[in-house]
Amino acid sequence: MNWIYWGKLYDSKFQANCLKMRIEHDWWLMGRHTPQMVEVFKVKSGKYGVRFSWEA
């Protein structure tokens, strides 16, 4: 599976989850296909990121 990583890390899981939900629900408003998988991940520094993929 090929992941696309969002270009910013967030200090809290809440901030990353807000972006995750925005990707899942708002992309169709802009005329784009919604990714198959969107997930929040944690890096060693303790920050959170978002990645997504169109492959299932």
C-alpha positions as CSV (number, residue, x, y, z in Angstrom):
1,M,0.0,0.0,0.0
2,N,1.3,3.4,-0.9
3,W,0.8,6.1,1.7
4,I,0.6,9.8,1.2
5,Y,1.7,11.8,4.2
6,W,0.2,15.1,5.2
7,G,3.1,17.7,5.3
8,K,2.6,18.8,8.9
9,L,2.8,17.2,12.3
10,Y,0.5,18.2,15.2
11,D,1.1,18.5,18.9
12,S,-2.1,16.7,19.9
13,K,-4.0,13.7,18.6
14,F,-7.2,15.8,18.6
15,Q,-5.7,18.2,16.0
16,A,-4.7,15.3,13.8
17,N,-8.1,13.7,14.2
18,C,-9.8,16.9,13.1
19,L,-7.7,16.9,9.9
20,K,-8.5,13.2,9.4
21,M,-12.2,13.8,9.6
22,R,-11.9,16.8,7.3
23,I,-10.2,14.6,4.7
24,E,-12.8,11.9,5.0
25,H,-15.8,14.1,4.8
26,D,-14.9,17.3,3.0
27,W,-13.0,16.2,-0.1
28,W,-16.2,15.2,-1.9
29,L,-17.3,18.8,-1.7
30,M,-14.3,19.9,-3.7
31,G,-15.1,17.3,-6.4
32,R,-12.4,14.9,-5.4
33,H,-12.6,11.2,-4.6
34,T,-12.3,10.4,-0.9
35,P,-9.3,8.2,0.0
36,Q,-10.0,4.6,0.9
37,M,-8.0,4.7,4.2
38,V,-7.1,7.7,6.4
39,E,-5.3,7.2,9.7
40,V,-3.5,9.1,12.4
41,F,-0.1,8.0,13.5
42,K,2.4,8.9,16.2
43,V,6.1,9.6,15.6
44,K,9.0,9.1,18.0
45,S,9.0,12.8,19.0
46,G,5.4,12.4,20.4
47,K,3.7,14.4,17.7
48,Y,0.9,13.1,15.4
49,G,0.6,13.0,11.7
50,V,-2.1,12.0,9.1
51,R,-1.6,9.7,6.2
52,F,-4.0,8.4,3.5
53,S,-4.2,6.0,0.6
54,W,-6.5,5.4,-2.3
55,E,-5.7,1.7,-2.3
56,A,-7.6,-0.7,-0.1
